[in-house]
Amino acid sequence: MTKDDCFNLGYISRRVGNKGDVAFILDTDTPSRYKNLESVFLEINKSLVPFFIKKITLSGTFATVTLEGIDSVERADELVKSSLYLPLSFLPPLNGKKFYYHEIPGYKVSDVNYGDLGIIKGILDFPNQAVFQIMKGKDEILIPVKDEFIIEIDRVNKHVSLAAPDGLINIYLNKVADDDSEKEIDEEGNN
């Protein structure tokens, strides 16, 4: 199992008590989906290692967990800050305008006013706003991930249709035009 086959569920924040229990912080909107979790992958030395769960007690996005084979303070301390992963198959399918960030890199993107914008390279998850990172050749276009900008996500044809705010795409298109005009000036010997 590799990270490409999984999604990040959260991380181990600390040891709990003195018998080897650990605290999971679940990075999910629906932590209750994982209240009966039987196993999890932990990232240890850049590899995913499976662990079976003996007991899990969930409280919001926090869970106290007893892992099979982890029965001492020392063993639990070694796992602190390890990331938690589950196979992508654990995710419920989404439809409409909802999507998982990992599913749309490679999708083509078009805008109602500008037509073809390029290919989604990824989602940049900034603290206040996630943005589509779109590559048009070597040029990057950033558009906020907002429901009101998304017209349709076509999973069959791997295409996202957007209605970006007026002027936003112009910032990127004008940058390209300005760069071209500067090159022409430089080639003529004018600085």
Sequence and secondary structure as in RCSB ss.txt:
>XXXX:A:sequence
MTKDDCFNLGYISRRVGNKGDVAFILDTDTPSRYKNLESVFLEINKSLVPFFIKKITLSGTFATVTLEGIDSVER
ADELVKSSLYLPLSFLPPLNGKKFYYHEIPGYKVSDVNYGDLGIIKGILDFPNQAVFQIMKGKDEILIPVKDEFI
IEIDRVNKHVSLAAPDGLINIYLNKVADDDSEKEIDEEGNN
>XXXX:A:secstr
  GGGEEEEEEEEEEETTTTEEEEEE SS GGGGTT  EEEEEETTEEEEEEEEEEEEETTEEEEEETT  SHHH
HHHHTT EEEEEGGGS    TT   GGG TT EEEETTTEEEEEEEEEEE SS EEEEEEETTEEEEEE  GGGE
EEEETTTTEEEE   TTHHHHHHHHHHHHHHHHHHHHTT  
